């Protein structure tokens, strides 16, 4: 199927253009195309000879993108319920309750790979090396994701509480990324 036609490059270019129009981001588009190609290879038996390969591949790009969007919406709902669950288990005063709710919301809003690294290092106390082994990624990836997670939390914190003093600020374990 895929290796029969040397003009697959034209199909790949069309897939990337379509993915870019859906995602509005080059890196996200590359991820969608990669996932779509993997799905096409895995399901090459479903390709019907005589049918336009490009339309088949573009349909896979479409399905991959919208499946990911549904997963993201589902994850957002789970994150919201997770944040509520965390807060329901605590019985602090009203001000502390509000603050913990906000911290849980900010943590839940982080991308999954950032939450995983932050949780493993800051909450579970794993070293960068141990977190890397747990996640099956290089130590540098752990450090990069942790830096991005901290930066995202700081950005959320600064955007939310510009008038608040540092005493109410979120303390990020591990220090500065500067």
Protein Blocks (a to p, Z undefined) as FASTA:
>chain_A
ZZmpmklmmmmmmmmmmmmmmnopaklmmmmmmmmmmmmmmmmmmpcghiafklmmmmmm
mmmmmmmmmmmmmmmmmmmmmmmmmmmmpccdfklmmmmmmmmmmmmmpcfklmmmmmmm
mmnopafklmmmmnopafklmmmmmmmmmmmmmmmmmmmmmmbcfklpccdehiaaZZ
